[in-house]
Amino acid sequence: MPPLILEDADPRALTAEADEAGPGGWQAWAASLGASVPHDLVAGFANALHT
């Protein structure tokens, strides 16, 4: 079975070039979401990471 994308990928690569400053980790993922994703869903995910 192939590894999950989250296990071997850098999520920062989705939103910023290697030499470009930008948010990292889950913040980059959340910033890449469109307005169609409910804010409560993103906030719930962020809270889950801090608990």
C-alpha positions as CSV (number, residue, x, y, z in Angstrom):
1,M,0.0,0.0,0.0
2,P,1.5,3.4,-0.9
3,P,2.1,5.9,1.9
4,L,-0.3,8.6,2.7
5,I,0.5,12.0,1.1
6,L,0.8,13.6,4.5
7,E,3.4,11.1,5.5
8,D,5.9,12.0,2.9
9,A,5.0,15.5,1.6
10,D,5.6,19.0,2.7
11,P,2.3,20.9,2.7
12,R,4.2,24.2,2.4
13,A,5.0,23.1,-1.2
14,L,1.4,23.6,-2.1
15,T,1.3,27.3,-1.5
16,A,4.9,28.7,-1.6
17,E,8.1,28.3,-3.5
18,A,11.2,27.1,-1.6
19,D,12.7,30.6,-1.4
20,E,9.3,32.3,-0.8
21,A,8.2,33.3,2.7
22,G,4.8,32.0,3.6
23,P,2.8,30.1,6.2
24,G,3.8,26.6,7.1
25,G,2.2,23.4,7.9
26,W,-1.6,23.4,8.6
27,Q,-1.6,27.2,8.1
28,A,-0.5,26.8,4.5
29,W,-3.2,24.2,4.1
30,A,-5.9,26.4,5.6
31,A,-4.8,29.4,3.5
32,S,-5.1,27.3,0.3
33,L,-8.8,26.6,1.0
34,G,-11.4,28.6,-0.9
35,A,-14.3,30.5,0.5
36,S,-16.5,27.4,-0.1
37,V,-15.0,25.7,3.0
38,P,-16.9,26.7,6.2
39,H,-14.8,28.7,8.6
40,D,-16.0,26.4,11.5
41,L,-14.5,23.4,9.8
42,V,-11.1,25.0,9.4
43,A,-11.2,26.4,13.0
44,G,-12.2,22.9,14.3
45,F,-9.2,21.4,12.6
46,A,-6.9,24.0,13.9
47,N,-8.2,23.5,17.5
48,A,-7.8,19.7,17.2
49,L,-4.1,20.2,16.5
50,H,-3.6,22.2,19.6
51,T,-5.2,19.8,22.0
